[in-house]
Amino acid sequence: MRIVSIVSQKGGAGKTTLAINLAVAASSDGSRVTIVDLDPQATAANWGDRRQSEHPTIVSAQAARLPQIVSQLNNQTDWIFIDTPPAIGNTTLAAVKIADVIMIPSRAAIFDLDTLGATLELVRMGQKEASVVLNAVPHRGQDAEEAKAVIIGYGTQIAPFTLGHRAAFQHAATLGLGVLEHEPSGKAALEIRELFGWLQSRF
């Protein structure tokens, strides 16, 4: 069983987008996949309610129950993706401590990058390391390269693949789909495949 926690202090960073699309990517190869939604806003769970598929499985949970839930899922799933609320606290720390891999989505804007320090500090409190995934990167300009320079300054790893600012992510989510299902030959789907391939290599 592989456990991936997706964390960020910043709201709108793309945690749920990352969780649901990586979960769909993992499901596409026949793996058993569970999304654990720790966010009180239940965005991932609401996405699951719109789906016409039973996969991936979605479990709404509280942080205090996370170890028990993961233990119960031990022989029932191959992947767990944990979606967390936009805050730094006990819920995020619980997700950090139980994870094999931690991903921090961030937009390339400076206001988003400014919040990385607090998120990374929490990750270090959990005695873990994380990789930053640049999300909603504009198609033009030097935003991604400038953001990578800032992230390097934090002394943390950057995922080698980014997600562009693409309408397909929003359109797919509205329909209860991942971009691999909505536009399998589109650029957003290609980016998710690349990112998921890199994630697989982390195990």
Backbone bond lengths (Angstrom), bond angles and torsions (degrees), N, CA, C in turn:
res aa  C-N    CA-C-N  psi(-1)  N-CA   C-N-CA  omega(-1)  CA-C   N-CA-C  phi
1 M - - - 1.461 - - 1.528 109.24 -
2 R 1.322 116.13 132.83 1.457 122.84 -179.08 1.521 109.24 -112.07
3 I 1.319 116.69 128.83 1.465 120.95 -176.11 1.524 109.44 -115.63
4 V 1.327 115.59 121.45 1.465 122.34 -179.07 1.524 107.92 -119.99
5 S 1.330 116.38 118.44 1.467 120.59 176.46 1.520 109.32 -102.65
6 I 1.330 115.21 134.79 1.463 121.76 -178.37 1.516 107.50 -114.77
7 V 1.328 116.00 113.31 1.459 120.79 -169.61 1.526 111.30 -130.75
8 S 1.328 115.88 150.92 1.464 121.77 173.37 1.520 108.57 -172.61
9 Q 1.320 115.96 139.40 1.458 120.18 174.76 1.522 111.39 -69.23
10 K 1.320 117.01 -28.57 1.463 122.09 -171.15 1.520 111.24 -84.53
11 G 1.330 116.41 127.11 1.449 120.26 171.02 1.520 110.38 -68.92
12 G 1.321 117.44 146.61 1.453 121.17 178.88 1.507 114.47 77.50
13 A 1.328 117.25 11.82 1.467 120.28 -179.73 1.524 112.39 -74.20
14 G 1.328 115.99 -24.12 1.462 119.29 179.07 1.512 114.04 111.67
15 K 1.327 118.06 23.69 1.464 120.69 -178.58 1.528 111.86 -60.87
16 T 1.321 115.83 -50.64 1.469 118.95 -177.89 1.517 111.28 -67.49
17 T 1.321 117.26 -40.05 1.469 120.67 176.79 1.514 110.40 -56.52
18 L 1.315 116.62 -44.36 1.462 121.24 179.33 1.525 110.61 -66.24
19 A 1.332 116.97 -45.88 1.460 121.00 -177.05 1.523 112.27 -61.09
20 I 1.326 116.57 -49.68 1.462 118.53 -174.75 1.525 111.62 -70.55
21 N 1.327 117.36 -37.15 1.462 118.74 -177.36 1.528 112.40 -75.13
22 L 1.324 117.26 -36.06 1.467 118.88 174.40 1.521 110.42 -68.94
23 A 1.328 116.93 -35.38 1.461 120.08 177.16 1.529 111.24 -63.86
24 V 1.321 117.01 -42.40 1.466 120.39 177.03 1.530 110.56 -63.94
25 A 1.329 116.22 -39.50 1.462 119.98 177.73 1.518 110.77 -62.03
26 A 1.325 117.25 -42.45 1.462 120.55 178.71 1.526 110.93 -66.63
27 S 1.335 116.64 -38.19 1.469 120.47 179.07 1.518 112.35 -66.38
28 S 1.329 115.96 -29.24 1.465 120.10 -173.47 1.519 113.02 -66.12
29 D 1.338 117.33 -20.69 1.465 118.63 178.43 1.523 112.07 -98.14
30 G 1.344 116.12 12.91 1.459 120.76 176.53 1.516 114.66 93.04
31 S 1.326 117.56 1.19 1.456 120.32 179.11 1.526 111.14 -70.97
32 R 1.312 115.56 151.26 1.466 121.56 173.12 1.527 106.97 -84.95
33 V 1.324 116.28 125.53 1.464 120.61 -170.71 1.527 110.18 -131.54
34 T 1.329 115.32 138.26 1.463 121.76 176.42 1.522 109.89 -127.93
35 I 1.315 116.51 133.69 1.462 122.12 169.53 1.526 107.03 -101.30
36 V 1.331 116.90 124.69 1.460 121.20 173.59 1.528 107.04 -101.74
37 D 1.312 116.11 115.68 1.465 122.44 -176.05 1.533 108.98 -97.36
38 L 1.336 116.24 105.94 1.463 121.74 178.62 1.522 112.64 -94.94
39 D 1.313 117.23 -3.40 1.464 121.59 -176.19 1.534 110.07 -81.75
40 P 1.337 118.75 123.30 1.474 120.19 178.38 1.531 113.21 -57.18
41 Q 1.334 117.68 -23.68 1.458 119.98 177.45 1.528 112.18 -72.09
42 A 1.350 116.69 -15.38 1.471 123.39 173.57 1.532 113.16 55.49
43 T 1.318 117.05 38.14 1.464 120.01 -177.27 1.520 111.56 -63.94
44 A 1.316 117.20 -43.09 1.469 120.12 179.32 1.526 110.74 -66.43
45 A 1.328 116.63 -40.76 1.462 120.11 178.60 1.526 111.01 -64.00
46 N 1.329 116.84 -40.58 1.472 120.20 177.71 1.521 110.76 -63.99
47 W 1.353 116.81 -38.67 1.466 120.39 175.06 1.522 109.58 -59.86
48 G 1.327 117.02 -43.30 1.459 120.65 179.14 1.520 112.70 -61.46
49 D 1.325 116.52 -34.41 1.470 120.35 178.77 1.525 111.41 -65.05
50 R 1.337 117.36 -26.09 1.464 120.73 -179.61 1.527 112.52 -85.45
51 R 1.323 117.33 -10.07 1.461 120.29 -175.69 1.525 112.35 -77.07
52 Q 1.328 114.82 155.19 1.451 122.15 174.29 1.520 110.20 -104.43
53 S 1.317 116.21 17.80 1.463 121.80 -177.69 1.518 109.63 -130.34
54 E 1.317 116.27 148.65 1.465 121.05 177.43 1.525 111.27 -82.96
55 H 1.314 116.80 -7.27 1.461 120.65 -176.73 1.527 110.43 -119.99
56 P 1.324 118.12 140.01 1.466 126.64 -4.37 1.523 111.96 -72.45
57 T 1.323 115.60 159.01 1.460 121.26 174.66 1.527 108.72 -72.37
58 I 1.334 116.33 142.55 1.463 120.27 178.83 1.521 109.31 -123.87
59 V 1.331 115.19 129.70 1.459 122.00 -179.40 1.522 108.19 -121.86
60 S 1.338 116.76 121.54 1.461 120.60 172.78 1.525 107.63 -85.90
61 A 1.335 116.79 134.71 1.456 119.04 -173.42 1.512 110.96 -149.90
62 Q 1.327 114.98 165.74 1.456 122.89 171.37 1.522 108.29 -106.42
63 A 1.324 115.80 152.36 1.462 120.38 -175.34 1.519 112.50 -57.23
64 A 1.333 117.42 -36.60 1.458 120.41 -177.75 1.521 112.53 -63.00
65 R 1.339 116.72 -23.86 1.461 121.30 -178.58 1.524 112.49 -97.29
66 L 1.325 117.60 -1.07 1.464 120.05 -173.25 1.524 113.58 -59.26
67 P 1.337 120.97 -47.24 1.472 119.09 179.10 1.527 112.93 -59.23
68 Q 1.324 116.96 -39.48 1.463 119.76 179.81 1.523 111.35 -67.57
69 I 1.319 116.30 -40.78 1.467 120.29 179.61 1.523 110.75 -63.77
70 V 1.321 116.46 -45.98 1.459 120.30 178.93 1.528 110.70 -62.02
71 S 1.325 117.26 -40.02 1.459 120.86 178.11 1.527 111.60 -62.49
72 Q 1.328 115.92 -41.30 1.460 120.54 179.08 1.526 112.33 -65.97
73 L 1.340 115.74 -30.60 1.468 120.54 -178.06 1.529 112.80 -84.68
74 N 1.315 117.10 -4.45 1.466 122.20 -168.96 1.521 113.97 -49.37
75 N 1.322 117.69 -45.88 1.471 120.65 -177.88 1.523 112.62 -104.79
76 Q 1.333 115.87 13.18 1.459 119.46 -175.91 1.520 113.66 -114.47
77 T 1.320 117.56 -8.23 1.464 120.03 -176.72 1.516 110.24 -146.75
78 D 1.329 115.87 153.65 1.466 121.45 178.81 1.526 111.62 -96.88
79 W 1.324 116.09 -31.56 1.465 122.13 -178.68 1.517 109.17 -131.02
80 I 1.339 116.53 140.45 1.462 122.21 167.79 1.526 107.79 -124.21
81 F 1.324 115.97 125.23 1.460 121.84 173.60 1.527 106.88 -110.45
82 I 1.335 116.52 122.52 1.460 121.15 -177.05 1.523 109.26 -104.63
83 D 1.334 115.26 118.02 1.460 122.71 177.98 1.525 107.86 -96.04
84 T 1.313 117.60 129.68 1.461 121.90 -172.64 1.532 111.79 -118.46
85 P 1.334 117.39 162.06 1.467 120.19 179.45 1.525 111.83 -75.71
86 P 1.335 117.31 161.18 1.466 121.21 179.27 1.522 110.96 -80.25
87 A 1.314 116.03 72.25 1.462 121.18 -178.93 1.516 108.48 -161.30
88 I 1.310 115.82 158.37 1.450 121.79 174.98 1.521 107.69 -107.16
89 G 1.322 116.92 112.34 1.454 120.61 -177.07 1.510 110.89 -172.13
90 N 1.326 116.08 -160.38 1.457 121.34 -174.86 1.527 112.95 -63.89
91 T 1.328 116.56 -34.05 1.463 119.53 -179.69 1.526 110.59 -64.34
92 T 1.323 115.77 -48.49 1.460 119.60 179.18 1.524 111.10 -64.86
93 L 1.325 117.06 -40.52 1.465 120.45 -179.94 1.521 111.06 -62.93
94 A 1.328 117.48 -39.01 1.465 120.53 177.52 1.525 110.91 -62.32
95 A 1.337 116.14 -40.49 1.470 119.97 178.63 1.513 111.25 -67.32
96 V 1.327 116.80 -36.51 1.471 121.36 178.20 1.522 110.45 -64.48
97 K 1.315 116.14 -47.85 1.467 120.23 -173.91 1.520 112.81 -63.66
98 I 1.321 117.30 -31.99 1.459 119.80 -174.16 1.528 113.02 -91.00
99 A 1.342 117.08 -7.38 1.467 121.19 -171.88 1.524 112.93 -82.66
100 D 1.327 114.39 150.62 1.472 121.56 167.75 1.522 109.81 -87.03
101 V 1.334 115.96 -38.66 1.460 122.95 179.49 1.521 108.29 -132.55
102 I 1.330 116.41 137.01 1.460 121.86 178.85 1.525 108.40 -118.04
103 M 1.322 115.74 129.72 1.455 121.78 178.67 1.522 108.88 -119.46
104 I 1.337 115.41 135.05 1.466 121.37 178.45 1.526 107.99 -117.05
105 P 1.326 118.29 102.88 1.464 118.71 175.77 1.515 110.25 -73.79
106 S 1.318 116.29 144.58 1.465 120.59 178.05 1.514 109.82 -151.62
107 R 1.307 115.93 137.65 1.457 119.48 169.50 1.516 108.57 -73.54
108 A 1.316 116.35 163.46 1.463 120.56 -175.20 1.518 113.19 -83.00
109 A 1.337 117.81 -3.72 1.462 121.62 -178.76 1.517 110.83 -71.01
110 I 1.307 117.34 147.93 1.459 121.86 -174.54 1.524 112.17 -62.91
111 F 1.349 118.37 -34.71 1.458 119.96 -179.80 1.533 111.12 -64.69
112 D 1.319 116.86 -32.42 1.458 121.04 176.10 1.518 110.38 -73.73
113 L 1.317 116.02 -44.05 1.463 120.49 -179.07 1.527 111.26 -63.82
114 D 1.328 116.85 -30.16 1.468 120.67 179.63 1.530 112.12 -63.35
115 T 1.323 117.20 -25.07 1.469 120.12 -177.51 1.527 112.79 -87.12
116 L 1.318 117.30 -7.04 1.467 120.20 -176.78 1.524 112.18 -61.65
117 G 1.326 117.23 -34.98 1.456 120.85 -176.58 1.520 112.45 -56.48
118 A 1.339 116.90 -45.91 1.462 120.66 -179.15 1.524 111.33 -66.09
119 T 1.327 116.66 -39.95 1.463 119.81 178.82 1.522 110.87 -65.34
120 L 1.323 116.58 -44.71 1.463 120.55 -179.78 1.526 111.52 -65.63
121 E 1.319 117.52 -34.14 1.466 120.60 177.58 1.519 110.28 -63.46
122 L 1.336 116.58 -40.76 1.457 119.89 177.98 1.534 110.88 -65.18
123 V 1.324 115.74 -40.69 1.459 119.82 177.86 1.525 110.46 -59.69
124 R 1.315 116.10 -41.97 1.471 120.03 179.00 1.520 111.64 -68.55
125 M 1.329 117.30 -32.77 1.465 120.46 174.68 1.521 110.61 -61.09
126 G 1.312 115.55 -34.08 1.460 120.42 177.06 1.509 113.16 -82.36
127 Q 1.342 116.27 5.83 1.463 123.69 178.53 1.531 111.51 58.71
128 K 1.311 114.69 42.99 1.452 121.19 178.85 1.525 109.58 -129.06
129 E 1.337 114.85 173.98 1.452 122.03 173.22 1.518 108.27 -122.24
130 A 1.314 115.91 157.95 1.462 119.91 -177.37 1.517 110.53 -135.54
131 S 1.324 114.61 161.82 1.464 122.00 173.99 1.525 108.34 -118.50
132 V 1.325 115.75 133.72 1.461 121.21 177.90 1.526 108.96 -88.42
133 V 1.327 116.01 132.53 1.463 122.30 177.16 1.519 108.18 -112.76
134 L 1.318 117.42 115.67 1.459 120.34 177.70 1.531 109.34 -72.95
135 N 1.324 115.11 128.92 1.460 121.58 -173.45 1.526 109.70 -125.28
136 A 1.342 115.33 151.63 1.473 121.73 177.91 1.522 111.21 55.24
137 V 1.321 115.83 41.63 1.466 120.77 -179.03 1.534 109.16 -73.84
138 P 1.335 118.88 128.87 1.474 120.94 178.17 1.524 111.46 -58.87
139 H 1.331 115.27 149.48 1.465 120.28 -176.70 1.528 111.97 -69.75
140 R 1.324 116.40 -26.52 1.463 119.73 -177.63 1.522 110.10 -121.73
141 G 1.310 114.95 160.65 1.458 119.63 176.56 1.519 112.49 96.35
142 Q 1.313 114.87 -179.84 1.456 122.19 -175.73 1.526 112.60 -104.15
143 D 1.329 117.14 19.85 1.458 120.92 -175.05 1.521 112.62 -54.81
144 A 1.322 116.82 -46.33 1.463 120.21 -175.79 1.520 111.23 -63.89
145 E 1.324 116.58 -45.82 1.471 119.39 -178.64 1.516 111.35 -65.84
146 E 1.322 116.89 -39.99 1.461 120.12 178.27 1.530 110.47 -65.74
147 A 1.323 116.46 -40.08 1.461 120.16 178.69 1.524 111.37 -64.75
148 K 1.328 116.95 -39.88 1.470 120.01 179.65 1.522 111.02 -61.73
149 A 1.312 116.58 -36.93 1.469 120.12 178.35 1.522 110.59 -63.47
150 V 1.346 116.72 -40.15 1.460 120.68 178.14 1.529 110.30 -65.61
151 I 1.331 116.12 -43.73 1.467 120.57 -177.65 1.533 110.95 -64.43
152 I 1.321 116.36 -40.82 1.456 119.98 177.13 1.526 110.70 -57.36
153 G 1.326 115.57 -34.62 1.460 120.36 178.00 1.515 113.55 -63.04
154 Y 1.319 117.25 -23.95 1.459 121.74 176.68 1.530 111.96 -81.16
155 G 1.326 116.39 -8.51 1.461 119.95 178.80 1.513 114.02 72.42
156 T 1.322 117.43 32.33 1.455 120.70 179.74 1.521 110.49 -124.02
157 Q 1.317 115.75 167.11 1.462 121.56 -176.86 1.527 110.92 -80.73
158 I 1.319 115.56 147.58 1.462 122.38 174.79 1.523 108.21 -113.87
159 A 1.318 116.67 130.48 1.464 119.43 174.96 1.523 109.14 -61.45
160 P 1.331 117.86 139.76 1.463 120.18 -175.52 1.524 114.18 -74.55
161 F 1.323 117.40 -4.89 1.466 121.13 179.61 1.524 109.10 -124.24
162 T 1.321 116.59 141.11 1.459 122.37 -179.87 1.527 110.08 -114.44
163 L 1.335 115.37 163.75 1.459 121.20 174.48 1.520 108.31 -110.00
164 G 1.313 116.53 128.90 1.450 121.03 -178.50 1.518 112.55 -79.43
165 H 1.324 114.52 167.01 1.473 121.29 176.24 1.528 106.88 -80.42
166 R 1.338 115.94 90.41 1.469 121.10 -171.55 1.530 110.63 -124.60
167 A 1.319 115.57 133.72 1.462 121.04 179.98 1.517 111.94 -62.50
168 A 1.330 117.54 -24.38 1.466 120.91 -177.31 1.524 112.17 -58.34
169 F 1.329 117.59 -33.56 1.461 119.73 179.67 1.528 110.91 -63.34
170 Q 1.327 116.88 -43.77 1.461 121.01 -179.89 1.528 111.23 -70.80
171 H 1.316 116.66 -43.70 1.465 120.14 -179.49 1.530 111.02 -61.24
172 A 1.329 116.15 -43.87 1.464 120.08 179.96 1.524 110.86 -63.29
173 A 1.325 116.99 -44.95 1.464 120.81 -178.57 1.521 111.70 -61.79
174 T 1.325 116.47 -38.02 1.459 120.64 179.21 1.521 111.73 -60.27
175 L 1.322 116.02 -31.83 1.469 122.04 -178.63 1.524 112.74 -92.58
176 G 1.333 116.64 1.69 1.461 119.10 -177.23 1.514 112.42 73.98
177 L 1.313 116.51 32.18 1.467 121.81 -177.70 1.522 110.17 -123.49
178 G 1.332 115.78 165.20 1.447 121.95 164.99 1.511 108.32 -95.78
179 V 1.323 117.38 163.58 1.466 118.94 -178.90 1.527 111.84 -65.78
180 L 1.326 117.83 -25.21 1.471 120.04 176.55 1.521 111.28 -65.48
181 E 1.324 116.35 -27.88 1.460 121.27 178.73 1.527 111.23 -88.66
182 H 1.318 115.88 -36.18 1.470 120.80 -174.52 1.526 112.31 -77.45
183 E 1.333 116.68 -48.91 1.462 121.88 178.92 1.524 108.26 -137.17
184 P 1.335 117.34 76.19 1.470 120.20 -172.64 1.522 115.32 -60.59
185 S 1.330 117.31 -22.40 1.465 119.45 179.39 1.531 112.39 -103.20
186 G 1.335 116.98 7.13 1.460 121.08 -176.96 1.524 112.75 -81.57
187 K 1.327 115.41 171.35 1.467 121.25 -178.40 1.522 111.89 -67.37
188 A 1.328 117.19 -36.74 1.463 120.03 179.04 1.526 110.58 -63.25
189 A 1.331 116.39 -41.40 1.466 120.37 178.57 1.524 110.63 -64.13
190 L 1.325 116.82 -40.03 1.466 120.38 177.65 1.531 110.43 -61.04
191 E 1.326 116.78 -43.03 1.464 120.21 -179.92 1.524 111.58 -63.26
192 I 1.328 116.69 -40.10 1.469 119.89 178.67 1.525 110.59 -67.06
193 R 1.326 116.95 -40.65 1.474 118.94 177.64 1.522 111.05 -60.64
194 E 1.328 116.30 -43.25 1.462 120.40 179.93 1.526 110.62 -63.62
195 L 1.322 115.91 -44.50 1.464 119.88 -178.14 1.524 110.66 -67.37
196 F 1.322 117.02 -39.77 1.458 119.48 179.25 1.535 110.89 -67.99
197 G 1.315 117.00 -38.02 1.474 119.99 175.70 1.513 111.35 -59.42
198 W 1.330 116.23 -41.18 1.469 120.07 177.10 1.517 110.81 -66.35
199 L 1.347 116.68 -40.76 1.468 120.54 178.72 1.526 110.76 -60.96
200 Q 1.314 117.77 -42.56 1.462 120.95 178.02 1.525 111.57 -58.59
201 S 1.314 116.51 -35.43 1.460 120.67 -178.75 1.522 112.56 -70.41
202 R 1.342 117.17 -13.27 1.463 120.60 179.94 1.526 112.09 -78.74
203 F 1.322 117.05 -11.34 1.465 120.67 -178.10 1.532 111.33 -103.98
